[in-house]
């Protein structure tokens, strides 16, 4: 069975595809140097896969980046 290509997919979709194909994976976050995962708490964040690396036969490491969704107010301005 070939390993699914999950690059550029949201982490949730990538996880579904890898689980369905029988692969285990770890997730590593790629954040700017001064940011931590706690800095994104309470924000609408989508995680996207930017790298997939094979460790062993059925084990992968997925590197993800965060994308913060901007909210648009009723008057058209963004937060």
C-alpha positions in Angstrom: 0.0 0.0 0.0 1.4 3.4 -0.9 1.7 6.2 1.6 -0.9 8.9 1.1 0.4 12.4 0.2 -1.1 14.7 2.8 1.0 17.8 2.1 -1.0 21.1 2.3 -4.0 19.4 3.8 -5.6 20.5 7.1 -4.3 18.3 9.9 -7.7 16.8 10.5 -8.0 15.6 6.9 -4.5 14.3 6.9 -5.1 12.4 10.1 -8.2 10.7 8.6 -6.3 9.7 5.4 -3.3 8.3 7.3 -5.5 6.4 9.8 -7.5 4.9 7.0 -4.3 3.7 5.3 -3.0 2.2 8.5 -0.2 4.7 9.3 0.8 6.0 12.7 2.1 9.6 12.9 3.5 12.2 15.3 2.7 15.9 14.9 5.4 18.6 15.2 4.4 22.3 15.2 6.5 24.8 13.2 6.0 28.2 14.9 7.8 31.5 14.7 10.8 31.7 17.1 9.0 33.7 19.8 5.6 32.0 19.7 4.4 29.0 21.6 1.3 26.9 21.2 -0.2 28.7 24.2 -0.1 32.0 22.3 -2.8 30.6 20.0 -5.2 29.5 22.8 -8.7 30.9 22.3 -8.1 31.8 18.6 -9.6 30.1 15.6 -6.6 28.2 14.3 -6.3 25.8 11.4 -3.3 23.5 11.2 -1.9 22.6 7.8 0.7 19.9 6.9 3.8 21.4 5.4 6.1 18.3 5.6 5.7 14.6 6.0 8.7 12.5 6.8 8.8 8.7 7.0 10.5 7.3 10.2 9.9 3.6 9.8 7.6 1.2 7.9 4.3 2.7 9.1 5.4 5.7 11.2 5.5 9.3 10.0 6.2 12.7 11.4 3.9 15.5 10.2 5.2 19.1 10.5 2.3 21.6 10.7 2.0 25.4 10.6 -0.8 27.4 12.2 -3.1 29.7 10.3 -5.2 32.1 12.3 -8.6 32.8 10.9 -9.4 36.5 10.9 -12.9 37.4 11.9 -14.8 40.0 9.8 -17.1 42.2 11.8 -20.5 43.3 10.5 -19.1 46.6 9.4 -16.5 44.9 7.2 -13.5 45.5 9.4 -11.1 42.6 10.4 -9.8 41.6 13.8 
